[in-house]
Amino acid sequence: MADIYELSIALDLRDDLSGEEIAELRWHLGLGPRPVELTVVRVFPVVVEDDRGELVTEDAPMPLLGCHDTASKADGALTSVLLRREGGWALTARQEVHPDDFDRVGELLTWLAAKAEGHHERFDGSVRVGWTRFYEEDKTHPLAVREGRVGWPS
C-alpha cells in the first residue's frame, strides 16, 4: 500500500500577478523553465549520501505540480494547466502527492490562496483551493487554506 493522495486544484487567480510570479508558477506546473530566483517556495531540502557515505542535506528545487503523465496510483492522467482569461488566470491541476511533500506543496497552495479571486473565499475566511482523495477511496475531501495553513487529510 502506498501513501498517495490525488490532489485536484481549480482556481481563478487575480490579474495582479507579476511576470516573475507567473514564470515561477508556470515552472511549478511543468509549463516553463526554472526561474533564476525562486520566491514562492524557496527551499527544497533532500537528504542524500555524499561520497564518504554520510547523509547530507542538499537543496534540490523541483516543480511541485509539474507531472504530465499517467497516474501511478490514482488512475487517469496527471496534468496542470494555466490559462489567461479575462481579468486574470485559470489554474487547473491534477497531481499525485505523498504526505512527505505536504509541507512544500502547502507553501505553494498557501501562496495560490492569497492570489485567488474572492469567490473562492468561504464564510469562515478559508480559501477553497481544490480537493484531495486517498488513492484507494472514492470520496473526495475539500482542501482549503485558512490562516496560512492547508487543511491536509490526517
N, C-alpha and C positions, 0 to 999 in steps of 0.2 A: 504494500500500500504506500502511496506517495502522499505527501502533504502539499497538494497543489490546489490552488483556487483559480477559478475563472474570474477575471476582472473585466467588467464591461463599463466603459465610460461614455457618457453622452452629455456634452456641454456646449453651450453657446458662450463664447468668450467676447469680452468687450473689444471695442475698436482701438483702445488706447495702448495696446501692446507696442513696444518699440521694435524696431527692426532686429536688434540684438536678441530680444526676448523671443521673437518669432523664430529666429535662426536656431536658438538653443532648443526651443520646443520641437522644431522640425527634426533636430538631431535625436532628441529623446524618443521621437516617434519613428525613427528609422527612415526619415524622409530627406535628410540632408547631411552635409559634412559636420564634423565636430567643430564647434567654435574654439578659438584660441583660449578664451577665458570662459569658464563656467560660473554662472552666478545664481542659478536656481538651486541645483543640488551640486555642492562644491567638492565633496569628498566621497570617494568610492573605495573604502578600505577593503582589502582582501589579504588573507594570510597565505603566504607561500613559503616554500622551503628554499633557503638560499643554498649556495654552492658548498657550504660547510654542513648542510643538513639541519640547520637551525631554522625555526619558524620566525619569519619577519612579516611585518605589515607593510604593504605597498598600496599606493593609490592607483587604481585601475578603472578609470572612467569608462562607462558603457551606457548605451541608450537603455532607458528603463521601460519603455513601451514600444520597442523597436522590432519586435518579431513579426515577420511577414512570411508565414509558413503554415503547415498543417499543425494543429494542436496535438500534443503528445498524450494528454490525458482528458481534456475537456471536450474532445470531438470538434469537428469543424475546422474553421480557419482562424488564424490569429492575424490581426491586421491593425493598423492605425491610419487614420485619415484626418487631415486638417485642410479645410476648405474656406476660402474667402467668401463671405456672404455680405449682404447689405447690412452695414452697421456693425460688422465685427467678423468673428471667425466661428466656424462649426467644427467641433472636435468629436470624433467617434473612435473608440479603440476597443479591441477585444484581445486580451492577453492572458497568459497563464502566469501566476505569481506564487512563489513559495513564501511561507511566513518569515523566513530569514531575510527576505527582501522587503517586508512590510515597512520598515523604517525609511529606507531610501525612496521607495515608491510613494510612501506617505508624504515625504518632503515635497515631491513633485505635485501630488494631489492637493496638498495644502496651498501651494502656490497657485495652482489652477483655480481652486475655490475662490481665492482672493481676486482672481481676474474674471470670474464668471459673471454673466448677466444676472441682474437682480431676480429674475423669475426662478432661478434655482434655489433661492433662499427660502427656508421653511419657517414656520411660525416660531420655532424655538431658537432661531438665529443660526441654525446649521445650514450648510450648503450641500445639497444632494449632488454628488458627482457621478453616481452610477450605481452599480450593484455588484455583489460577489456571489459565488456559488462554489461550495466544495465540489470537486470534480465528480464525486460519486453520488451526489444528491441532485434532485431535480429542482428543489426550491431555491429561488434566489433571495438575497437579503439586500436591502437598500444600503448604500455606502455613502456616508456623509462626513463632512469636515465640520467640527464645532470647536470654537476657541482654539484653533491651531492644531487640533488633534483629529486623526482619522479614526472612525469607528470600525476598525477591523474586526472580523469574527474572532471569537475567543476559542 
